[in-house]
Amino acid sequence: MSITEYRNRFADLNARLRRARFNNDTEAILVIEAELDRILDAYNSQTGGQ
């Protein structure tokens, strides 16, 4: 993924996380947080963790 794709994905997931927190949807929060962690790990692997 390009930096722009990562940025867009993070923005989308953060918006979904805010909505899930507002709705107190704990199941969705867990899924979204796991996806954020996965995307961050992929980004760090691609950039050498910098």
Secondary structure by P-SEA (a helix, b strand, c coil): ccaaaaaaaaaaaaaaaaaaaaacaaaaaaaaaaaaaaaaaaaaaaaccc
